[in-house]
Amino acid sequence: MSPYQSRIAIIGAGPAGLTLGLLLHKRAIPFTIFELRERPTDEELAKPSGMLDLHEESGLAAIRECGLFDQFLQLTGECAEAQKVADMHGNILHTDDGELSERPEISRHALTKLLGDSLPVENVKWGHKLLSVTNLTAAAGNDTVLDFGPHGKYAFDLVIGADGAWSRVRNLLTDVKPHYTGTQSITTTIHHITNKYPHLAALVGHGSFSALGLRHGVMAQRGPQDSARIYIFLTTADENFAISSGIAGQTAADAKNRLLSDDTLLGRFGPVIKELVRVACDEESMDNPGAAVDTKPLYTLPIGTLWEHNDSATLIGDAAHLMCPWAGEGVNLAMLDSLLLSRAVIKAHETARRNSVLFKDTLDALMKEFEKDMVMRSKEKAEETYSNGQMLFGEDGAKAFADFFLVVYQHVEGFRPLPRQL
């Protein structure tokens, strides 16, 4: 390899890592993506998953630069941009057809396949669990060494942590860790909802649905295979809620009894919303017999998280600025990170080759500027996310959310839709 080329490792094959890899591949810049998971099959990627709304200035900008916009549009018909807001009893307070939104929805699985299918197979190493990241001294080569246990150790000029909430690459740069937000998330899916439960399909609508109250929420999004992904969000100070409540290890069908009978949870919600939860939990258990209910505490990084600059490693996506889904910015920020970092890497490569200097020497100033800009962008979105969470999960989140849309439609000229990413 020429001294003016680089050895680049991207840790994580989520939207951030795949987008960055594809943008580098298009400019013939060598890289390797390492991913903990095994390579997903086409069958697995065809299953329903959460929907992501991509924004023109970020996620869609990255898709366009990847040259995938036309293919992307073909994958966006499964969830409309419409919104319905109900109170905890199922009374509809707001409904729209998404006519003011320009943020098309794509399933997470479809986005993964779209990006991944455009990359050479040899550039992605699946089933590689990163155990540690170490910087060598200048005397030892000034490389960053990745330890993958039985898969060996590898040295790189630049390591990019796109490895999510509990990033190992972040451990190299800072001691800051995510903290619990006070919210638990339970995920279920109803397949073929229109044919099996037409009244619930009508309730949910053809886009996104939110039933809010008592600082809790039941939210839904339409998705692939005429599905509806049903999310239950519970506000509780108990980070170990699943264990404390007794639902850890239970099936969704078994857990629903506690969720729907406890007045501190969904016990005071109305029969319409309770039926939606009951059916979703039963369907989840029928589709995944014996599987434990998918209950997760939600975490966030402190707003404006910084780290000391390291010319051999950086972070993008959730590894850099983890936040809750209340503003729909997670995947969009991640893909914009990838877009902007790719431009810095490409510029550094071109400069190094043209001037016969080392790649890392040309990249350092560009990467510092990228990180500074990323922190500023993510701080603004994190503050917006926090504000949205306060609105959605207040004592009367339904009224607050409906009032939000009322203001939006009264001031169309300055419209900024509340994004939806779950």
C-alpha positions as CSV (number, residue, x, y, z in Angstrom):
1,M,0.0,0.0,0.0
2,S,1.2,3.5,-0.8
3,P,2.1,5.7,2.2
4,Y,-0.4,8.2,0.9
5,Q,-3.2,5.7,1.2
6,S,-5.0,4.8,4.4
7,R,-6.1,1.8,6.4
8,I,-9.6,2.7,7.6
9,A,-11.8,0.6,9.9
10,I,-15.5,1.2,10.4
11,I,-16.9,-0.5,13.5
12,G,-20.6,-1.2,13.0
13,A,-22.8,-2.1,10.0
14,G,-25.8,0.0,10.9
15,P,-27.0,2.9,8.7
16,A,-24.1,5.1,9.8
17,G,-21.4,2.5,9.1
18,L,-22.9,1.2,5.8
19,T,-23.5,4.8,4.5
20,L,-19.9,5.8,5.2
21,G,-18.5,2.6,3.7
22,L,-20.6,3.1,0.5
23,L,-19.5,6.7,0.1
24,L,-15.8,5.7,0.5
25,H,-16.3,2.8,-1.9
26,K,-17.7,5.1,-4.6
27,R,-14.4,7.0,-4.5
28,A,-12.2,3.8,-4.4
29,I,-10.9,4.5,-0.9
30,P,-10.1,1.2,0.9
31,F,-11.9,0.4,4.2
32,T,-13.2,-2.5,6.2
33,I,-16.4,-2.7,8.2
34,F,-16.5,-4.9,11.2
35,E,-19.9,-6.0,12.6
36,L,-20.8,-8.0,15.7
37,R,-23.9,-9.6,14.2
38,E,-23.8,-12.4,11.6
39,R,-24.8,-11.3,8.1
40,P,-28.6,-11.1,7.9
41,T,-30.3,-13.2,5.3
42,D,-32.7,-11.7,2.8
43,E,-35.5,-13.5,4.6
44,E,-34.6,-11.8,7.8
45,L,-34.4,-8.4,6.1
46,A,-37.9,-8.9,4.6
47,K,-39.5,-9.1,8.0
48,P,-41.3,-6.1,9.6
49,S,-39.0,-3.7,11.4
50,G,-39.2,-0.1,12.7
51,M,-39.8,2.6,10.2
52,L,-37.4,5.6,9.7
53,D,-38.4,8.9,8.2
54,L,-35.5,10.4,6.3
55,H,-35.0,14.2,6.2
56,E,-34.0,16.2,3.1
57,E,-31.1,17.9,4.7
58,S,-29.5,14.8,6.3
59,G,-30.7,11.2,5.6
60,L,-31.9,12.0,2.1
61,A,-28.9,14.0,1.3
62,A,-26.7,11.0,2.1
63,I,-29.0,8.7,0.1
64,R,-28.6,11.0,-2.9
65,E,-24.8,11.1,-2.6
66,C,-24.8,7.3,-2.5
67,G,-26.6,7.4,-5.8
68,L,-29.5,5.4,-4.4
69,F,-32.4,7.9,-4.3
70,D,-34.5,6.2,-7.1
71,Q,-34.1,2.8,-5.5
72,F,-34.9,4.3,-2.1
73,L,-38.2,5.8,-3.3
74,Q,-39.4,2.4,-4.4
75,L,-39.1,1.2,-0.8
76,T,-41.1,3.9,0.8
77,G,-44.8,2.9,0.2
78,E,-45.3,0.8,3.4
79,C,-45.9,3.6,5.9
80,A,-47.5,6.9,5.0
81,E,-46.4,10.2,6.5
82,A,-49.8,10.6,8.1
83,Q,-50.3,11.2,11.9
84,K,-53.1,10.3,14.3
85,V,-53.1,11.4,17.9
86,A,-55.5,9.9,20.5
87,D,-56.0,10.3,24.2
88,M,-55.6,7.3,26.6
89,H,-59.2,6.3,25.9
90,G,-58.8,6.2,22.1
91,N,-60.6,9.4,21.4
92,I,-59.0,11.0,18.3
93,L,-57.7,14.5,18.9
94,H,-55.8,15.0,15.7
95,T,-55.5,13.4,12.3
96,D,-53.8,14.4,9.1
97,D,-52.7,12.8,5.8
98,G,-49.1,14.0,6.1
99,E,-49.7,16.5,3.4
100,L,-47.3,19.0,5.0
101,S,-44.5,16.4,5.5
102,E,-41.8,15.7,3.0
103,R,-40.0,12.9,5.0
104,P,-40.6,9.5,3.4
105,E,-40.6,6.4,5.6
106,I,-38.5,3.3,5.0
107,S,-38.2,0.3,7.1
108,R,-34.9,-0.2,9.0
109,H,-34.4,-3.6,7.3
110,A,-35.1,-2.2,3.8
111,L,-32.5,0.6,4.4
112,T,-30.0,-1.9,5.7
113,K,-30.5,-4.0,2.6
114,L,-30.4,-1.1,0.2
115,L,-27.1,0.2,1.6
116,G,-25.5,-3.3,2.2
117,D,-26.3,-4.7,-1.3
118,S,-24.3,-1.8,-2.8
119,L,-21.1,-2.8,-1.0
120,P,-18.6,-5.4,-2.0
121,V,-19.0,-8.5,0.1
122,E,-15.3,-8.6,1.1
123,N,-15.5,-5.1,2.7
124,V,-17.8,-6.2,5.5
125,K,-16.6,-8.7,8.1
126,W,-19.7,-10.1,9.9
127,G,-19.6,-11.9,13.2
128,H,-16.6,-9.9,14.5
129,K,-17.0,-8.9,18.2
130,L,-14.6,-6.1,19.1
131,L,-13.0,-6.7,22.4
132,S,-10.8,-3.7,22.8
133,V,-9.4,-0.7,21.0
134,T,-5.8,0.5,21.7
135,N,-3.7,3.4,20.5
136,L,0.0,2.6,19.9
137,T,2.6,5.2,20.7
138,A,4.4,7.1,17.9
139,A,7.4,4.9,18.5
140,A,5.4,1.8,17.8
141,G,3.8,3.2,14.7
142,N,1.0,5.4,16.0
143,D,-1.6,3.0,14.8
144,T,-4.9,2.0,16.4
145,V,-5.2,-1.7,17.2
146,L,-8.5,-3.6,17.2
147,D,-8.7,-6.9,19.1
148,F,-11.3,-9.3,17.7
149,G,-10.4,-12.2,19.9
150,P,-10.4,-15.4,17.8
151,H,-10.5,-13.4,14.6
152,G,-7.2,-11.7,15.5
153,K,-5.8,-8.2,15.9
154,Y,-5.6,-5.6,13.2
155,A,-3.9,-2.2,13.0
156,F,-5.4,0.8,11.3
157,D,-4.6,4.5,10.6
158,L,-8.2,5.5,11.4
159,V,-10.9,3.8,13.3
160,I,-14.4,5.1,13.1
161,G,-16.8,4.1,15.8
162,A,-20.3,3.6,14.3
163,D,-21.0,0.9,17.0
164,G,-24.0,2.4,18.7
165,A,-25.1,3.1,22.3
166,W,-22.4,1.0,24.0
167,S,-19.6,1.8,21.7
168,R,-16.2,0.3,22.5
169,V,-14.5,2.8,20.3
170,R,-16.0,5.6,22.5
171,N,-14.2,4.0,25.5
172,L,-10.9,4.9,23.8
173,L,-11.9,8.6,23.6
174,T,-13.9,9.3,26.8
175,D,-15.2,7.9,30.0
176,V,-18.7,9.3,29.4
177,K,-21.4,6.6,29.4
178,P,-25.1,6.7,28.4
179,H,-27.6,7.2,31.3
180,Y,-31.1,5.9,31.8
181,T,-33.8,8.3,30.6
182,G,-36.7,7.2,32.8
183,T,-38.5,5.4,29.9
184,Q,-39.0,1.8,29.1
185,S,-39.9,0.5,25.6
186,I,-41.8,-2.6,24.8
187,T,-42.0,-3.7,21.1
188,T,-44.6,-5.9,19.5
189,T,-45.8,-6.5,15.9
190,I,-49.2,-7.3,14.4
191,H,-48.8,-9.0,10.9
192,H,-51.5,-8.6,8.3
193,I,-53.5,-6.2,10.5
194,T,-56.0,-5.2,7.8
195,N,-57.3,-8.7,7.1
196,K,-57.1,-9.9,10.7
197,Y,-58.2,-6.8,12.7
198,P,-59.7,-4.3,10.3
199,H,-61.0,-2.2,13.2
200,L,-57.5,-1.9,14.7
201,A,-56.1,-1.1,11.3
202,A,-58.7,1.7,11.0
203,L,-57.7,3.0,14.5
204,V,-54.0,3.0,13.7
205,G,-54.4,4.4,10.2
206,H,-51.9,4.1,7.4
207,G,-49.1,6.1,9.0
208,S,-48.2,6.8,12.6
209,F,-50.5,6.6,15.6
210,S,-50.0,7.8,19.2
211,A,-52.3,7.3,22.3
212,L,-50.8,9.2,25.2
213,G,-51.7,9.9,28.8
214,L,-50.4,9.6,32.4
215,R,-46.9,9.9,31.2
216,H,-47.2,6.7,29.2
217,G,-47.8,6.0,25.5
218,V,-49.0,3.4,23.0
219,M,-47.6,4.2,19.6
220,A,-47.9,2.4,16.3
221,Q,-46.5,2.6,12.8
222,R,-47.6,0.7,9.7
223,G,-44.9,-1.3,8.0
224,P,-44.0,-4.2,5.6
225,Q,-46.4,-7.1,5.0
226,D,-49.4,-5.0,6.1
227,S,-48.0,-5.0,9.6
228,A,-48.3,-2.6,12.4
229,R,-45.4,-2.2,14.9
230,I,-46.8,-1.4,18.3
231,Y,-44.6,0.3,20.9
232,I,-45.5,0.7,24.6
233,F,-43.6,3.4,26.3
234,L,-43.7,3.5,30.1
235,T,-42.3,6.3,32.3
236,T,-40.7,4.9,35.4
237,A,-37.7,5.7,37.5
238,D,-36.9,2.0,37.8
239,E,-34.2,1.2,35.3
240,N,-34.6,-2.5,36.1
241,F,-38.4,-2.3,35.4
242,A,-38.6,-5.6,33.6
243,I,-37.1,-7.6,36.5
244,S,-38.9,-5.6,39.2
245,S,-42.3,-5.9,37.5
246,G,-41.9,-9.7,37.0
247,I,-42.3,-9.5,33.2
248,A,-38.6,-10.3,32.4
249,G,-38.5,-13.7,30.7
250,Q,-42.3,-13.8,30.2
251,T,-43.8,-13.9,26.8
252,A,-45.6,-10.8,25.6
253,A,-48.9,-12.6,25.9
254,D,-48.2,-13.3,29.6
255,A,-46.8,-9.9,30.3
256,K,-49.9,-8.1,29.0
257,N,-51.8,-9.0,32.1
258,R,-49.5,-7.0,34.3
259,L,-49.3,-4.1,31.8
260,L,-53.1,-3.8,31.4
261,S,-54.2,-4.4,35.0
262,D,-51.7,-2.2,36.9
263,D,-53.0,1.4,37.3
264,T,-49.5,2.7,37.5
265,L,-48.9,1.3,33.9
266,L,-51.8,1.0,31.4
267,G,-54.5,0.0,33.8
268,R,-56.3,3.3,33.5
269,F,-56.2,3.4,29.7
270,G,-59.5,2.9,27.9
271,P,-60.7,-0.4,26.4
272,V,-59.9,0.7,22.8
273,I,-56.2,1.1,23.5
274,K,-56.1,-1.9,25.8
275,E,-57.5,-4.0,23.0
276,L,-54.7,-2.8,20.7
277,V,-52.1,-3.7,23.3
278,R,-53.7,-7.1,24.1
279,V,-53.9,-8.1,20.4
280,A,-50.3,-6.9,19.8
281,C,-49.0,-8.9,22.7
282,D,-50.9,-12.1,21.7
283,E,-49.8,-11.8,18.1
284,E,-46.2,-11.2,19.1
285,S,-46.2,-14.5,21.1
286,M,-47.9,-16.4,18.3
287,D,-45.3,-15.3,15.8
288,N,-42.4,-15.9,18.2
289,P,-43.5,-18.8,20.5
290,G,-41.7,-18.8,23.8
291,A,-39.7,-15.6,23.1
292,A,-39.4,-13.2,26.0
293,V,-41.2,-9.9,25.7
294,D,-38.9,-7.2,24.1
295,T,-38.5,-4.8,27.0
296,K,-35.7,-2.2,26.9
297,P,-34.8,0.8,29.1
298,L,-34.0,3.8,26.9
299,Y,-30.7,5.6,27.3
300,T,-29.1,8.8,26.1
301,L,-25.7,10.4,26.2
302,P,-25.4,13.8,27.9
303,I,-26.3,16.6,25.6
304,G,-23.3,18.0,23.9
305,T,-20.9,15.1,24.7
306,L,-17.3,16.0,23.8
307,W,-14.1,14.0,23.8
308,E,-10.4,14.9,23.5
309,H,-9.5,14.8,19.8
310,N,-7.6,11.7,18.7
311,D,-6.1,11.7,15.2
312,S,-6.6,7.9,15.0
313,A,-10.2,7.5,16.0
314,T,-13.6,9.3,15.9
315,L,-17.3,8.6,16.4
316,I,-20.4,8.9,14.4
317,G,-24.1,8.2,15.0
318,D,-25.4,6.8,18.3
319,A,-21.8,6.2,19.4
320,A,-21.3,10.0,19.4
321,H,-24.7,11.4,20.3
322,L,-27.2,8.8,21.5
323,M,-30.6,10.2,22.1
324,C,-34.3,9.0,22.4
325,P,-36.4,8.7,19.3
326,W,-38.8,11.6,20.1
327,A,-37.5,13.8,17.3
328,G,-36.7,11.2,14.7
329,E,-33.2,12.5,14.4
330,G,-31.1,9.4,15.2
331,V,-30.7,7.8,11.8
332,N,-30.7,11.2,10.1
333,L,-27.9,12.6,12.2
334,A,-26.0,9.3,11.8
335,M,-26.2,9.4,8.0
336,L,-25.3,13.1,7.9
337,D,-22.3,12.3,10.1
338,S,-21.3,9.7,7.5
339,L,-21.8,12.0,4.6
340,L,-19.7,14.8,6.1
341,L,-16.9,12.5,7.4
342,S,-16.7,10.8,4.0
343,R,-16.1,14.2,2.4
344,A,-13.3,14.9,4.9
345,V,-11.7,11.6,4.3
346,I,-12.0,11.9,0.5
347,K,-10.4,15.4,0.6
348,A,-7.6,14.2,2.8
349,H,-6.9,11.3,0.4
350,E,-6.8,13.6,-2.6
351,T,-4.5,16.1,-0.8
352,A,-2.2,13.4,0.4
353,R,-1.9,11.8,-3.1
354,R,-1.5,15.2,-4.8
355,N,1.2,16.5,-2.4
356,S,2.9,13.2,-1.6
357,V,2.2,13.6,2.2
358,L,0.8,11.2,4.7
359,F,-3.0,10.7,4.8
360,K,-3.2,11.2,8.6
361,D,-1.3,14.5,8.4
362,T,-3.9,15.9,6.0
363,L,-6.9,14.5,7.7
364,D,-6.2,15.7,11.3
365,A,-7.4,19.4,10.8
366,L,-10.4,18.2,8.7
367,M,-11.5,15.7,11.3
368,K,-11.2,18.3,14.1
369,E,-13.6,20.6,12.1
370,F,-15.9,17.7,11.4
371,E,-16.1,16.8,15.1
372,K,-16.7,20.4,16.2
373,D,-19.6,20.7,13.7
374,M,-21.1,17.3,14.6
375,V,-21.2,18.2,18.3
376,M,-23.0,21.5,17.6
377,R,-25.5,19.8,15.3
378,S,-26.2,17.0,17.6
379,K,-26.6,19.3,20.6
380,E,-29.4,21.2,18.9
381,K,-31.2,18.0,18.0
382,A,-30.7,16.5,21.4
383,E,-32.3,19.6,23.0
384,E,-35.2,19.3,20.6
385,T,-35.5,15.6,21.4
386,Y,-35.7,16.3,25.1
387,S,-38.3,19.0,24.6
388,N,-40.4,16.6,22.5
389,G,-40.2,13.9,25.2
390,Q,-41.4,16.3,27.8
391,M,-44.4,17.1,25.6
392,L,-45.3,13.6,24.7
393,F,-45.0,12.1,28.2
394,G,-46.4,14.8,30.3
395,E,-49.6,14.2,32.3
396,D,-51.7,15.0,29.2
397,G,-49.4,14.3,26.4
398,A,-52.2,13.7,24.0
399,K,-53.5,17.3,24.3
400,A,-50.0,18.7,24.1
401,F,-49.2,16.7,21.0
402,A,-52.6,17.6,19.3
403,D,-52.0,21.2,20.2
404,F,-48.6,21.0,18.6
405,F,-50.2,20.0,15.3
406,L,-52.9,22.6,15.6
407,V,-50.1,25.3,15.8
408,V,-48.4,23.6,12.9
409,Y,-51.4,23.8,10.6
410,Q,-52.2,27.3,11.7
411,H,-48.7,28.4,10.7
412,V,-48.0,26.4,7.6
413,E,-45.6,29.0,6.3
414,G,-43.1,28.1,9.0
415,F,-43.9,24.4,9.1
416,R,-41.4,22.1,10.7
417,P,-43.1,18.6,11.1
418,L,-42.3,16.5,14.2
419,P,-40.3,13.6,12.8
420,R,-41.2,10.1,13.5
421,Q,-38.5,7.5,14.2
422,L,-39.2,4.5,16.5
